[in-house]
Amino acid sequence: MLKRALIALLAVLIVTGIYLSRLVSDPEPPHHQVFLNGEVLTMDATNSIAEAVSVRGGRIESVGTSADIRALIDEQTEVVDLSGRTLIPGFVDAHGHFPGSGQTAFTVDLNSPPIGDTESIPELLEKLRQFGKKKTDGWLIGSNYDDTLLAEKRHPTRDDLDKVSATRPIAVVHVSGHLMVLNSAALEEMHIDETTPDPEGGHIVRDLNSPDKRRPNGVLEETATHHAREKTLDLSARDVWQMTKLASDEYLKHGVTTASSGGMPKALASLLGPMSEYNQIPVRVALFPWFNEVGEQLISGEVTLDQFEGGRVVVPRVKIIADGSIQGFTGYLSQPYHRPYKGDDEYRGYPAVLRDALFEQVEGLYKQRVQVAIHGNGDASIEDALDAIEAASKKFPWPEARPLIIHAQMTRKDQILRMAELGVTPSFFAAHTYFWGDRHAGIFMGPERAANMSPAKWAQDAGVRFSSHMDTPVTPMRPLQAVWSPVERKTKTGVVLGPDQRIDRMSALRAVTIDAAWQVFMDDEIGSIEPGKIADLVVLSGSPLTAADMRELKVDMTIIDGVTHFQR
C-alpha cells in the first residue's frame, strides 16, 4: 500500500536526515544578482512594467530601469542580460495534484490527442499489454483515458480489460480522475459483485445486458472508486521518489515555482513536508489535504493543517469534493445534460457529498477557523457550496475565510454575484475551453451553457478575484495554456467558445501569479516582483503580452529563492 511505502521512505529520511540534508542541500543564492535590459512584468497593484531587477540574498532588492539597477553592480554581482526577454513572477499552480504528473513512473499513459495518441479501445488494451511486460508485479494501471475521444465513444469494460489479463488486477483511470474501470480480477479483489450496493455519492455501473441487469460492467464512478484507488497507489518507496522527481522536473521546465497538491491522500500529504525539508522537492507546494481523510479530526481539533507543513510546503486549506466531472457525466447540474445520459432525458448528475453533509462539514471548518476549498463543477453543486458557505458564515462570522471554489466550471452569473457578496473566490479550469470545449458544446452542456463555462469575464466585472489552473495531471502542466485559454477561449478545432467571456492578457497573467498566490495566502511573499518579496522568477523567451501565440514561448530560466533550478 502507498502508506507502507511512504512510511518506509519517511523512515529513511528521518534516519539519515542530517546527512541527507547536507548532501542534497539547496545551493546558496548568489550574493547579488541583477537582471537587465528586459521587460519586467511586476504584477504589482498597478501592473507596472520595468526594465530590470536587483536580487540580493534570495529576495528582490529593487525594481526599475536598467540604468537604476546597473548602478548597484559590484565585483560580486552576477549579471543576467535579458536582451529584451521577459521576466515575470514564478507561475503559481492554483490547483493541481502534484506530484501526480509523475505517475508515468508506475502507470501507462492512455491519453488521446492532442495530449497522447490512444484513439481506440484495442490501442488502449495493447498499451496495457506492453506496459504489463515491463511492470510485472502488482496491479496493472493505466491513466487518463477519455471515452469521448475513443473511436468506440464509450468506456472500456471489465470484459475488455480481461482480454489483457483475467487473473491480474487491472485498473484504468478516466482523464477526469473521477471514474475508473476494473477488470474481473480487480473487481473480485474489491469484493464488488451483483450484490454490492452503490456507495453514497458514487455509482457502480451495471451491465444491462446481464440476466439480472446487476452485473458490474467494471466502470466505477466517484466514491465507488475510493477503495480501488488505494490499490492503484500500492507504490514502492522508489515509485514515490521517482514520481516526485519527474513531476518536479516538469514543473520547473514550465516555470512553475509554486505547485498545488489538491485533495491529497493523508499518507502522501504527510510525506511532502519531510521530503521538502530534505530538499527533495525544489518547488513550493500549497497542499490541500482531503477532507474525507482528515476532516473529522480537523473539526474536533485533534489535527491541525500546519502538522502537514515542512520546508517549502504550506497547507492553507482542506479540500472537499462536492461533485464530479462534467465530461464524466458526474458533475451535478440544475438542468439536464445536453445529450441524455444512458437515455435519461432528465439526468443531471449527482452530488458526491449530500447537501446536509456539506453544510455540516463547512460549518465545522468555519467553527475551527479552517479554510476550505470546495470542488464544484456543476451549477447545482456550486449552489450547494455557496449555500453552505453562507450558512456557516452567518453562524460563525469569518471575513478572512476567503472560501475557494475549485473549477467553478458551470458557474451561473447569479452565482458569480453571490460569490462577490460572500467573499468567495473561484479557481477556473479555464483550459477546459480548449481540451473539452467542442464536446461541452456538442455533448455535455450544449452551445449556450458551454459559451459561459469558466466565466472569467463575469467574475472580473463583478470584482471577484479568481485564478486559472490546469488541474495537472488531468492536463499537462502548461501555465501559458492557463493564460491563453481565458484570453482566446478557442477550442481544439479553433472555435471561439463564448467570446463575451474573454479577458485581457494582463488579467490572465495575474490569474497564474499574484491572484493565485492570494488564494493560498502567500501573496505577501510571492506572486509579484516587488522589493522585499522572495525572488521566485521566470525568464520567458518573449513577451506574453504581444506574442501571437503565447503558448509557443519558452521558459529560459526558473528561479526559486534566488537560485536557478532550470535553465534552457
C-alpha positions in Angstrom: 0.0 0.0 0.0 1.0 3.6 -0.5 1.0 4.2 3.2 3.6 1.4 3.8 5.8 2.9 1.0 5.6 6.4 2.4 6.3 5.2 6.0 9.4 3.4 4.7 10.5 6.5 2.7 9.9 8.8 5.7 11.9 6.5 7.9 14.8 6.7 5.5 14.6 10.5 5.5 14.4 10.7 9.3 17.2 8.2 10.0 19.6 9.8 7.5 18.2 13.3 7.9 21.2 15.3 8.9 23.5 13.6 6.4 20.9 13.8 3.6 20.1 17.4 4.2 23.8 18.2 3.9 24.3 16.0 0.9 21.4 17.5 -1.1 21.0 20.9 0.5 19.9 23.7 -1.8 22.7 25.8 -3.3 23.0 29.2 -1.8 21.6 32.0 -3.9 24.1 34.4 -5.5 25.1 37.2 -3.0 23.8 39.7 -5.6 22.2 39.1 -9.0 20.8 41.6 -11.4 18.5 41.2 -14.5 19.0 44.0 -17.1 17.5 45.1 -20.4 14.2 43.2 -20.4 10.5 43.5 -20.0 9.7 43.0 -16.3 6.0 42.3 -15.7 5.8 43.0 -12.0 2.2 42.0 -11.3 2.1 44.7 -8.6 -1.1 46.6 -7.8 -0.8 48.8 -10.9 0.6 46.1 -13.3 3.7 48.3 -13.7 6.3 47.2 -16.3 10.0 47.8 -15.6 13.3 47.0 -17.3 15.5 45.5 -14.6 15.6 43.9 -11.2 18.1 43.5 -8.4 18.0 40.4 -6.2 20.1 40.1 -3.0 20.2 37.1 -0.8 17.3 35.5 -2.5 15.0 38.4 -2.2 14.1 41.2 -4.5 16.0 44.3 -3.6 15.0 46.8 -6.3 12.9 47.2 -9.5 13.5 49.9 -12.0 15.3 50.9 -15.2 18.4 49.2 -16.4 20.4 52.4 -15.5 19.0 52.3 -12.0 19.9 48.7 -11.4 23.2 48.9 -13.2 24.3 51.4 -10.6 24.0 48.7 -7.9 26.5 46.3 -9.6 29.8 45.5 -7.8 32.5 42.9 -8.3 30.4 40.2 -6.7 27.3 40.7 -8.8 26.0 38.1 -11.2 24.6 39.9 -14.2 21.9 38.3 -16.4 21.3 40.2 -19.7 17.7 39.6 -20.6 18.3 41.1 -24.1 14.7 42.0 -24.5 13.2 38.8 -23.0 10.5 39.0 -20.3 10.9 38.5 -16.6 7.8 37.6 -14.7 7.0 36.2 -11.2 7.2 32.4 -11.0 4.0 30.7 -12.0 1.7 29.7 -9.2 -0.2 26.5 -9.9 -3.6 27.4 -8.5 -5.0 23.9 -8.4 -3.5 20.6 -9.4 -2.4 17.3 -7.9 1.4 17.5 -7.5 3.2 15.1 -7.9 0.6 13.3 -9.9 2.1 14.2 -13.3 5.0 11.9 -12.3 2.6 8.9 -12.3 4.2 7.7 -15.5 6.7 6.1 -13.1 4.2 3.4 -12.4 1.3 3.7 -14.9 0.9 3.7 -18.6 -0.4 7.0 -20.2 -3.7 6.4 -22.1 -4.3 10.0 -23.2 -5.9 10.7 -26.6 -4.9 13.5 -28.9 -3.9 16.3 -28.5 -2.1 15.1 -25.4 -1.4 11.4 -26.3 -2.1 9.0 -29.1 -4.7 6.5 -27.8 -7.6 6.5 -30.3 -9.4 3.2 -29.7 -10.0 0.5 -27.1 -7.8 -2.0 -28.9 -5.0 0.5 -28.8 -5.6 1.1 -25.1 -5.5 -2.6 -24.4 -2.3 -3.0 -26.4 -0.6 -0.3 -24.4 -1.7 -2.1 -21.2 -0.3 -5.3 -22.5 3.1 -3.8 -23.4 3.4 -1.9 -20.1 2.5 -5.1 -18.2 5.6 -6.8 -19.7 7.7 -4.1 -18.1 5.9 -3.8 -14.8 5.2 -7.4 -13.9 4.1 -7.2 -10.3 1.1 -5.7 -8.5 -1.9 -4.1 -10.2 -1.6 -3.0 -13.8 -2.6 0.6 -14.0 -3.4 2.9 -16.9 -4.2 6.6 -16.6 -6.1 9.4 -18.4 -8.2 7.5 -20.9 -11.1 9.6 -22.4 -14.1 7.7 -23.5 -15.4 10.6 -25.7 -12.2 10.6 -27.7 -12.0 6.8 -28.3 -13.4 5.6 -31.6 -16.0 3.5 -29.8 -17.3 6.5 -27.9 -17.6 4.5 -24.7 -15.7 3.4 -21.6 -13.7 0.2 -21.8 -15.4 -2.5 -19.6 -14.2 -5.4 -17.4 -14.6 -7.7 -20.4 -12.3 -5.5 -22.5 -9.7 -5.4 -19.8 -10.0 -9.2 -19.2 -8.5 -9.6 -22.7 -5.3 -8.3 -21.3 -5.5 -10.4 -18.2 -8.4 -12.1 -16.4 -6.1 -13.0 -13.4 -4.0 -9.9 -12.8 -5.9 -6.9 -11.3 -6.1 -4.1 -13.8 -7.5 -0.6 -13.4 -7.7 2.3 -15.9 -8.4 5.8 -14.6 -10.5 8.2 -16.5 -8.9 11.5 -17.6 -11.1 13.4 -15.1 -9.9 11.3 -12.2 -13.5 10.8 -11.1 -14.1 7.4 -12.7 -12.1 4.2 -13.2 -12.6 0.8 -14.8 -11.6 -2.5 -13.2 -11.2 -5.9 -14.8 -12.8 -9.0 -13.3 -9.8 -9.8 -11.1 -9.7 -6.3 -9.6 -13.5 -6.4 -9.0 -13.2 -9.7 -7.2 -10.3 -8.3 -5.0 -12.5 -5.3 -4.2 -15.4 -7.6 -3.4 -17.6 -5.8 -5.9 -20.3 -8.0 -7.4 -24.1 -8.1 -8.2 -25.0 -7.8 -4.5 -22.7 -4.7 -3.8 -24.8 -1.6 -3.2 -23.9 1.8 -4.6 -22.0 3.8 -2.0 -23.3 7.3 -1.0 -22.1 9.8 -3.6 -21.0 7.1 -6.1 -22.2 4.6 -8.6 -21.2 1.0 -9.7 -22.2 0.9 -13.3 -24.1 -2.3 -14.2 -24.2 -4.5 -17.3 -27.8 -4.0 -18.5 -27.3 -7.0 -20.9 -26.7 -9.4 -18.0 -29.6 -11.6 -16.9 -30.4 -9.7 -13.7 -29.0 -6.4 -15.0 -26.9 -6.2 -11.8 -23.5 -7.5 -13.0 -20.9 -4.7 -12.6 -19.5 -3.8 -16.0 -16.3 -2.5 -14.4 -16.9 1.2 -14.5 -16.9 2.9 -11.1 -17.9 6.5 -10.5 -16.9 8.9 -7.8 -16.9 7.5 -4.2 -17.2 3.9 -5.7 -13.6 4.3 -6.8 -12.2 5.1 -3.3 -11.1 1.6 -2.2 -9.8 0.7 -5.6 -7.8 3.9 -5.8 -5.9 2.8 -2.7 -4.9 -0.3 -4.7 -3.7 1.8 -7.6 -1.5 3.7 -5.2 0.2 0.5 -4.0 3.6 2.1 -4.6 7.2 1.3 -3.6 9.3 3.9 -2.0 11.2 4.1 -5.3 7.9 4.8 -7.2 7.1 7.7 -4.8 10.6 9.2 -5.1 10.7 8.9 -8.9 7.1 10.2 -9.3 8.1 13.3 -7.2 11.3 13.9 -9.2 9.5 13.5 -12.6 6.8 16.0 -11.5 9.3 18.5 -10.1 11.4 18.5 -13.3 8.2 19.1 -15.4 7.1 21.9 -13.3 10.5 23.6 -13.3 10.8 23.3 -17.1 7.5 25.2 -17.5 8.2 27.9 -15.0 6.1 26.7 -12.0 7.7 27.8 -8.8 4.7 27.0 -6.5 2.8 23.8 -7.2 -0.6 22.8 -5.8 -1.3 19.4 -4.2 -5.1 19.5 -4.0 -7.1 16.7 -2.3 -4.0 14.6 -1.4 -4.4 11.3 0.5 -3.2 11.6 4.0 -0.3 9.3 3.6 1.2 11.3 0.7 0.3 14.6 2.3 2.3 13.5 5.4 5.4 12.9 3.3 5.6 16.1 1.2 6.7 18.2 4.1 9.6 16.0 5.1 10.6 15.5 1.5 10.7 19.3 1.1 12.6 19.7 4.4 15.3 17.4 2.9 15.4 19.3 -0.4 13.8 16.5 -2.5 11.1 18.9 -3.8 12.6 22.1 -5.2 9.2 23.9 -5.9 7.0 25.3 -3.2 3.8 23.3 -2.6 0.4 24.5 -1.5 -1.1 21.3 -0.1 -4.8 20.8 0.4 -5.4 17.5 2.4 -8.5 15.6 1.5 -11.4 16.2 3.9 -12.6 12.6 3.7 -9.4 11.5 5.5 -8.7 14.4 7.9 -12.0 16.4 8.1 -13.4 14.9 11.3 -10.0 15.3 13.1 -9.8 18.9 11.9 -13.3 19.7 13.2 -12.6 18.0 16.5 -9.3 19.9 16.9 -7.3 16.6 17.0 -5.4 17.6 13.9 -4.4 21.0 12.5 -3.3 21.8 9.0 0.1 23.0 10.0 1.0 19.5 11.1 1.5 18.7 7.3 3.8 21.6 6.7 7.6 21.5 6.3 10.3 23.0 4.1 8.5 24.8 1.3 5.2 23.0 1.8 2.4 25.2 3.2 -1.1 23.9 4.0 -3.6 26.7 3.6 -6.8 24.7 3.1 -8.6 21.4 3.3 -10.4 20.2 0.2 -14.0 18.9 -0.1 -15.0 17.2 -3.3 -18.7 18.1 -3.7 -19.4 16.7 -7.1 -17.7 15.1 -10.0 -16.7 15.8 -13.6 -18.8 17.3 -16.4 -17.0 15.2 -19.0 -17.6 12.1 -16.9 -21.3 12.9 -16.6 -20.9 13.1 -12.8 -20.9 16.9 -12.4 -24.1 18.0 -10.6 -26.3 20.3 -12.7 -29.5 22.2 -12.1 -30.7 21.3 -15.6 -30.2 18.1 -17.5 -27.1 17.3 -19.6 -27.4 18.4 -23.2 -27.2 14.9 -24.6 -29.2 12.4 -22.5 -27.0 10.1 -20.4 -27.9 6.5 -20.8 -31.1 7.6 -22.5 -32.3 9.6 -19.4 -33.6 13.0 -20.6 -33.7 14.3 -17.0 -30.3 13.1 -15.9 -28.4 16.0 -14.1 -25.5 14.1 -12.4 -25.4 13.9 -8.6 -23.6 15.3 -5.6 -20.6 13.4 -4.2 -21.4 15.0 -0.8 -25.1 15.3 0.1 -26.3 18.8 0.8 -26.9 18.3 4.5 -23.5 16.7 5.0 -21.8 19.6 3.1 -23.5 22.1 5.4 -22.2 20.2 8.4 -18.7 19.9 7.0 -18.3 23.6 6.1 -19.9 24.7 9.4 -17.5 22.6 11.4 -14.5 24.0 9.5 -15.7 27.6 10.0 -16.1 26.9 13.7 -12.5 25.7 13.9 -11.2 28.5 11.6 -10.0 26.0 9.0 -10.0 27.4 5.4 -11.9 25.4 2.9 -11.6 24.6 -0.8 -14.7 23.0 -2.4 -14.5 21.2 -5.7 -17.6 22.1 -7.6 -18.1 21.7 -11.4 -21.9 21.7 -11.9 -24.0 24.7 -11.1 -26.2 22.7 -8.7 -23.1 21.7 -6.7 -21.8 25.2 -6.7 -25.2 26.4 -5.4 -25.0 23.9 -2.5 -21.4 25.1 -1.8 -22.5 28.8 -1.7 -25.5 28.0 0.5 -23.2 26.0 2.9 -20.7 28.9 3.0 -23.4 31.5 3.6 -25.0 29.4 6.4 -21.6 28.8 8.1 -20.5 32.5 7.8 -23.8 33.6 9.4 -23.3 31.2 12.3 -19.5 31.7 12.7 -18.7 35.1 11.0 -15.2 35.0 9.5 -14.5 37.7 6.9 -10.9 36.4 6.4 -12.1 32.9 5.4 -11.7 33.5 1.7 -13.5 30.3 0.7 -12.4 28.8 -2.6 -14.5 27.0 -5.2 -12.3 24.8 -7.3 -13.0 24.5 -11.1 -16.3 26.5 -10.7 -16.9 25.4 -14.3 -20.6 25.9 -14.9 -21.0 28.9 -12.6 -24.0 31.0 -13.5 -24.0 34.8 -13.5 -26.2 35.0 -10.4 -23.7 32.7 -8.6 -20.8 35.0 -9.5 -22.8 37.8 -7.9 -23.3 35.7 -4.8 -19.6 35.0 -4.7 -18.9 38.7 -4.7 -21.4 39.2 -1.7 -20.0 36.2 0.2 -16.3 36.8 -0.4 -15.9 33.6 -2.3 -13.1 33.2 -4.8 -13.1 30.7 -7.8 -10.3 29.0 -9.5 -11.3 28.3 -13.0 -10.1 25.3 -15.0 -10.0 27.7 -18.0 -8.2 25.3 -20.3 -11.4 23.3 -20.4 -12.4 25.5 -23.3 -9.5 24.1 -25.3 -9.4 20.5 -24.3 -13.2 19.8 -24.0 -14.9 22.9 -25.3 -16.1 21.3 -28.6 -17.6 18.4 -26.6 -19.1 20.7 -24.0 -21.0 22.5 -26.7 -22.0 19.4 -28.6 -22.4 16.7 -26.0 -22.4 17.8 -22.3 -23.7 21.3 -22.0 -25.0 22.5 -25.3 -23.8 25.7 -27.0 -25.5 28.2 -24.7 -24.2 26.9 -21.4 -20.8 26.0 -22.9 -20.3 29.6 -24.0 -20.3 30.6 -20.4 -18.2 27.9 -18.9 -15.3 29.1 -16.7 -16.8 32.7 -16.8 -13.8 34.8 -16.0 -15.3 38.0 -17.5 -18.3 37.8 -15.3 -16.0 37.4 -12.3 -13.9 40.3 -13.4 -16.9 42.5 -14.0 -18.3 41.6 -10.5 -15.0 42.3 -8.8 -14.5 38.7 -7.9 -10.8 37.8 -7.7 -10.0 34.5 -9.4 -7.2 32.2 -10.6 -6.7 29.9 -13.6 -5.3 26.4 -13.4 -4.5 23.2 -15.4 -5.6 20.5 -12.9 -2.5 18.6 -13.7 -2.2 15.6 -14.4 -5.7 15.9 -15.9 -4.0 18.1 -18.5 -0.2 18.7 -18.8 1.4 21.4 -16.7 1.5 24.3 -19.2 0.9 27.6 -17.3 0.9 29.6 -20.5 -2.1 27.5 -21.7 -3.9 28.5 -18.5 -3.2 32.2 -19.6 -4.0 31.7 -23.3 -7.3 29.9 -22.7 -9.3 32.7 -20.9 -7.8 35.3 -23.3 -8.7 33.4 -26.6 -11.3 30.8 -25.4 -10.5 28.7 -28.5 -11.4 25.0 -28.7 -9.2 22.4 -30.3 -11.0 23.0 -33.6 -10.4 26.8 -33.4 -13.9 27.8 -32.5 -14.1 30.7 -30.1 -16.4 29.4 -27.3 -18.1 32.3 -25.6 -16.3 35.4 -26.9 -18.0 37.6 -24.3 -16.1 35.7 -21.5 -12.7 36.6 -22.8 -10.4 38.7 -20.6 -7.2 40.7 -21.3 -3.7 39.2 -21.2 -2.5 41.0 -18.1 -5.6 39.9 -16.1 -5.0 36.3 -17.3 -1.3 36.5 -16.2 -2.4 37.8 -12.8 -4.6 34.7 -12.5 -1.5 32.4 -12.5 0.8 34.7 -10.4 -0.4 37.2 -7.8 -4.1 36.3 -7.7 -3.2 32.5 -7.4 -0.8 33.4 -4.6 -3.5 35.4 -2.9 -5.8 32.4 -2.9 -3.3 30.4 -0.9 -2.5 33.3 1.4 1.1 33.6 0.1 0.7 37.0 -1.8 2.8 38.8 0.9 5.8 36.8 -0.2 5.4 35.6 -3.8 3.3 36.3 -6.9 4.7 39.7 -7.9 8.1 41.3 -8.4 8.3 43.9 -5.7 11.1 44.9 -3.2 11.2 42.6 -0.2 9.5 39.6 -1.8 11.1 36.3 -2.4 12.9 36.0 -5.7 10.7 33.4 -7.4 11.2 34.4 -11.0 10.8 33.1 -14.6 12.6 34.3 -17.7 10.5 33.8 -20.9 11.9 33.8 -24.4 9.4 36.6 -25.4 6.5 38.6 -24.2 3.1 37.0 -23.3 1.6 40.5 -23.8 2.5 40.6 -27.5 3.3 37.1 -28.7 1.0 35.8 -31.5 0.6 32.6 -29.6 2.0 32.8 -26.1 1.9 29.0 -25.7 4.9 28.9 -28.1 7.1 30.9 -25.7 9.9 29.0 -24.0 10.9 29.1 -20.3 14.6 30.1 -20.4 15.1 30.2 -16.6 13.2 29.2 -13.5 14.4 30.7 -10.2 13.3 29.9 -6.7 14.6 31.8 -3.7 17.1 33.4 -6.0 18.5 30.0 -7.1 18.3 28.9 -10.7 16.7 25.5 -10.7 16.2 25.2 -14.5 18.0 26.8 -17.4 17.4 26.1 -21.0 
